[in-house]
């Protein structure tokens, strides 16, 4: 069964460092997302991406965040200068054409900022 | 911005009985409602969805009911099994907003043998 894959599964970084989280969405999907979940809190929307551009972003997704799909398969989330409060599980998701509304999620990348 | 709300942080039921998880929403324009199941350190896994034009959708042991006038939906699991123990998230999708999925806070379901 096709799945969304994410790397790395866990990254530890120092505050102020740049981090890139990578995702390979399901191959025929057209919509791509990043969500995050801070420990003990709800799953929060960060950004959606369609047709090679951001279609929507939340207030969390400030200038420190960026996304790109450089090669038609990988979908990356970059945090330019990490802060302690960026520590969370980051989930990538993808979705096919309009239908049931189902998003398929990856296993997540745990980011720990020290 | 609490557009999707799950008021019960936890629910405990006996194996074989019915589990009922509830969710309320405020935006009447949502197009789909979905339930996801999540284990610790894993991504959310899709369970079942319902279109806003329907009031019930059933898939095996899982049934979702939608009451649009009350802006309320519920997930029924019957019979409940110990393997159902997980956090259940209600989510709602608005097609016109970049297909953004908005999650509730989650309900921890524990099914006791």
Interface residues (C-beta under 8 A of the other chain):
Chain A: X4 X31 X33 X35 X41 X42 X43 X44 X45 X48 X50 X55 X56 X89 X91 X93 X95 X98 X100 X101 X102 X103 X104 X105 X106 X107 X108 X110
Chain B: X31 X32 X34 X36 X38 X41 X42 X43 X44 X45 X46 X49 X51 X89 X93 X95 X97 X98 X99 X100 X101 X102 X103 X104 X105 X106
